[in-house]
Amino acid sequence: MIRVRESLKRIVWHGDSLERIRSFPSDARQDAGYELERVQGDREPRDWKPMSAVGSGVVEIRVHAAGE
């Protein structure tokens, strides 16, 4: 059986956010990609906190790596 992947939401990068993610160590970059894919598929990130000062419904996705 072939599973059809559900449509993922589009990511809109602001400012230098994409360059910052690309500068992460490999393991953190991989984890960030996994968390973003979860959000694109309407799932909650594994580790997050609300950022109500930024706006309603805005959350910070937390990615942990060695030497953080």
Phi, psi and omega in degrees: 000133178261127179267126178276126181286132180295156180293133180263145176292151180283143174263131175248116182271136179246143178055228182259023185299321179293317178297323178295317178298318180295339180273353178296155170300156186309313183294321179290322178297318179295316178297318179298318178298319179297315181295319178295322178294324176300313181295318178301329180267019178067030174248156181281141174298157181289327181222119182206166172216148180291149177234066185298336178293335179275319179169162180295130179083359179278134178230154173264126174271126182260129179236130183248141179214161179301140178073023182289000000 
